[in-house]
Each structure stands twice: as C-alpha cells, then as structure tokens.
Amino acid sequence: MKTQNYSNHRKFYAPHHFIYLPALLVLEGYGIYKIWNDEDHQLIWILFSAVIFLILYLAIMIRQHYALGNQNRIVRLEFRQRYFEIFNKRSDEVCEKLNFSQIAALRFAYDEEFKELLNKALTENISGDEIKKSIKNWRPDNHRI
C-alpha cells in the first residue's frame, strides 16, 4: 500500500463512485436528451428523469449521511482517547474549543506533532486544512472511507 499523506489521504468506494453513480448520471443524461428528442413520449421521459434524479440524490445523501455520521463519532471518540493517553486528563474543555475539522485533522499527526498542532489549534485557531498541511510526519488513517 502506498504511504498516506495530505495529497492522497482521501478514499473512494469503487462500486459506488465509479460504477453506480456514473451509471445513474448516464441514465439521467439520456433521459434529459430524450425529453427534447422524443416529443411523443416527452412526459414519460420527464418522469424517468425525475425518478433517476431522486434515486441519484438519495444514493449520495443516504450513503454519506450514515457513513460519515458514524465515522465522525468514532473520530471524536478516538480524539478523546488519544488526548487522555497523552495528557492523562479528560478532553471535555478542549473538545468544546475545537471544531470537527480540527479534531479530524489532528488524527494524522503523531504524538509530538499532535501536541504542537493541538496547541496551535487552540491558541491560533488554525483550520483543519492548515493542520493537515503542517504535518511533517503523516500518520495514516487507512480505515476511513
């Protein structure tokens, strides 16, 4: 497996991103094309396009909503656990001061950088993307989808 870093840390689920969604997009495009080029069945093609659009929308939103919601909870829990392991105290106050983007970005830093970047996030309020770009020794997260 390739070493993970800022430029390659995002993952795709091939059947969903490269087969299912493109197939729905092609069907949607075909339906819209037929609306203008098959006047005898225009109403049917409008209905077809509307149904395909709804399926496409639901496929994107439901998958993202459930998967990301669950993963975000796990990332927050991992942050709390890691904070406790490093500092030997609860992270309640710290978690209230950070947004999710910052918490998620900190998981890519090893412990020494984690401490430094956490301090910068708390004192300078740097964004999650700035935290990721500041990491010198990337700690991969190969399990997030």
Contacts in CASP RR format, 6 or more apart in sequence:
PFRMAT RR
TARGET T0000
AUTHOR 0000-0000-0000
METHOD contacts of the structure
MODEL  1
MKTQNYSNHRKFYAPHHFIYLPALLVLEGYGIYKIWNDEDHQLIWILFSA
VIFLILYLAIMIRQHYALGNQNRIVRLEFRQRYFEIFNKRSDEVCEKLNF
SQIAALRFAYDEEFKELLNKALTENISGDEIKKSIKNWRPDNHRI
1 142 0 8 1.000
2 8 0 8 1.000
3 138 0 8 1.000
3 140 0 8 1.000
4 138 0 8 1.000
4 140 0 8 1.000
4 141 0 8 1.000
4 142 0 8 1.000
5 138 0 8 1.000
6 132 0 8 1.000
6 133 0 8 1.000
6 135 0 8 1.000
6 138 0 8 1.000
9 108 0 8 1.000
9 132 0 8 1.000
9 138 0 8 1.000
9 140 0 8 1.000
9 141 0 8 1.000
11 144 0 8 1.000
11 145 0 8 1.000
12 18 0 8 1.000
13 145 0 8 1.000
16 59 0 8 1.000
16 63 0 8 1.000
20 59 0 8 1.000
21 56 0 8 1.000
21 59 0 8 1.000
21 60 0 8 1.000
24 52 0 8 1.000
24 55 0 8 1.000
24 56 0 8 1.000
24 59 0 8 1.000
25 56 0 8 1.000
27 52 0 8 1.000
28 49 0 8 1.000
28 52 0 8 1.000
28 53 0 8 1.000
28 56 0 8 1.000
29 49 0 8 1.000
31 45 0 8 1.000
31 48 0 8 1.000
31 49 0 8 1.000
31 52 0 8 1.000
32 45 0 8 1.000
32 49 0 8 1.000
34 41 0 8 1.000
34 45 0 8 1.000
34 48 0 8 1.000
35 42 0 8 1.000
35 45 0 8 1.000
35 46 0 8 1.000
35 49 0 8 1.000
38 45 0 8 1.000
67 145 0 8 1.000
71 144 0 8 1.000
71 145 0 8 1.000
72 100 0 8 1.000
72 104 0 8 1.000
75 100 0 8 1.000
75 103 0 8 1.000
75 104 0 8 1.000
75 107 0 8 1.000
75 144 0 8 1.000
76 95 0 8 1.000
76 100 0 8 1.000
76 103 0 8 1.000
78 107 0 8 1.000
79 91 0 8 1.000
79 95 0 8 1.000
79 103 0 8 1.000
79 106 0 8 1.000
79 107 0 8 1.000
80 90 0 8 1.000
80 91 0 8 1.000
80 95 0 8 1.000
82 107 0 8 1.000
82 114 0 8 1.000
83 89 0 8 1.000
83 90 0 8 1.000
83 91 0 8 1.000
83 94 0 8 1.000
84 90 0 8 1.000
84 91 0 8 1.000
86 111 0 8 1.000
86 114 0 8 1.000
86 115 0 8 1.000
94 118 0 8 1.000
94 122 0 8 1.000
95 103 0 8 1.000
97 122 0 8 1.000
98 121 0 8 1.000
98 122 0 8 1.000
101 127 0 8 1.000
101 128 0 8 1.000
101 129 0 8 1.000
102 121 0 8 1.000
102 126 0 8 1.000
102 127 0 8 1.000
102 128 0 8 1.000
102 131 0 8 1.000
104 128 0 8 1.000
105 117 0 8 1.000
105 128 0 8 1.000
105 129 0 8 1.000
105 131 0 8 1.000
105 132 0 8 1.000
106 114 0 8 1.000
106 117 0 8 1.000
106 118 0 8 1.000
106 121 0 8 1.000
106 131 0 8 1.000
107 139 0 8 1.000
107 141 0 8 1.000
108 132 0 8 1.000
108 135 0 8 1.000
108 138 0 8 1.000
108 139 0 8 1.000
108 140 0 8 1.000
108 141 0 8 1.000
109 117 0 8 1.000
109 131 0 8 1.000
109 135 0 8 1.000
109 137 0 8 1.000
109 139 0 8 1.000
110 137 0 8 1.000
110 139 0 8 1.000
113 134 0 8 1.000
113 135 0 8 1.000
113 136 0 8 1.000
113 137 0 8 1.000
117 126 0 8 1.000
117 131 0 8 1.000
117 134 0 8 1.000
117 135 0 8 1.000
120 126 0 8 1.000
120 131 0 8 1.000
120 134 0 8 1.000
121 128 0 8 1.000
121 131 0 8 1.000
126 134 0 8 1.000
END
